[in-house]
Amino acid sequence: MSKRRTLVPGKRNALDEFKGKVMAQKGYHVNPSEPNQVKYEVAKEQGIPLKKGYNGHLTSDQAGKVGGPIGGNMVKEMVRMAQEQLNKKH
């Protein structure tokens, strides 16, 4: 589980579930009970030696190659959802 705090307290699980849903739609294998673990699949695909626990050996470039696709896909999906909601109002 991430040590980072969410902007809205208590929503970490919802964000992890959303992450799992988005990444599954992108073709990644996501364990529904541990959706945050998809980062290891992304890391493997990128050739990044991500392991459980401390990863201080990774460069910021390597960490970005893992987190970037995940966060980027989540943002794209949120924008798509917002556009869909706006279209329903018109």
C-alpha positions in Angstrom: 0.0 0.0 0.0 1.3 3.5 -0.8 2.4 5.7 2.0 1.3 8.8 0.0 -1.8 10.5 1.3 -4.8 11.0 -0.9 -6.3 14.5 -1.3 -9.6 13.1 0.0 -9.0 11.0 3.2 -10.1 7.4 3.0 -10.2 7.2 -0.8 -7.0 5.2 -1.3 -8.9 1.9 -1.9 -11.2 3.6 -4.5 -8.2 5.0 -6.3 -6.5 1.6 -6.4 -9.7 0.0 -7.7 -10.0 2.7 -10.4 -6.3 2.1 -11.3 -7.0 -1.7 -11.6 -10.1 -1.1 -13.8 -8.2 1.3 -16.1 -5.1 -0.9 -16.4 -7.3 -4.0 -17.1 -9.0 -2.1 -19.9 -5.5 -1.5 -21.3 -4.8 -5.2 -21.4 -2.8 -5.7 -18.1 -3.5 -8.6 -15.8 -4.9 -7.1 -12.6 -5.6 -8.9 -9.4 -8.9 -7.4 -8.2 -7.9 -7.9 -4.6 -4.5 -6.1 -5.1 -5.0 -3.7 -8.1 -1.9 -1.7 -7.1 0.3 -4.7 -8.0 -0.2 -3.9 -11.7 2.9 -1.7 -11.3 5.1 -4.8 -11.3 3.7 -5.9 -14.6 4.3 -2.4 -16.1 7.8 -2.5 -14.7 8.6 -5.9 -16.2 7.2 -4.8 -19.6 9.5 -1.7 -19.4 12.6 -3.7 -18.2 12.6 -1.9 -14.9 13.9 -3.9 -11.9 11.0 -2.9 -9.5 10.8 -5.1 -6.5 8.5 -5.2 -3.4 9.8 -2.9 -0.7 12.3 -0.2 -1.0 13.4 0.7 -4.5 15.8 3.5 -3.9 18.2 2.1 -6.5 15.8 3.1 -9.3 16.5 6.3 -11.2 13.7 8.9 -11.5 13.6 8.0 -15.2 12.9 4.4 -14.4 10.3 5.2 -11.8 8.6 7.5 -14.3 8.5 4.7 -16.9 6.5 2.7 -14.4 4.2 5.4 -12.9 3.8 7.4 -16.0 1.7 4.9 -18.0 -0.4 4.1 -15.0 -1.1 7.7 -14.0 -1.4 8.8 -17.6 -4.0 6.2 -18.4 -5.9 7.1 -15.2 -6.0 10.7 -16.2 -7.1 9.9 -19.8 -10.0 7.8 -18.4 -11.0 10.6 -15.9 -11.1 13.1 -18.8 -13.2 10.7 -20.9 -15.6 10.3 -18.0 -15.9 14.0 -17.5 -16.5 14.6 -21.2 -19.2 12.0 -21.2 -20.9 13.7 -18.2 -20.8 17.1 -20.0 -22.3 15.6 -23.1 -25.2 14.2 -21.1 -26.0 17.7 -19.8 -26.3 19.1 -23.3 
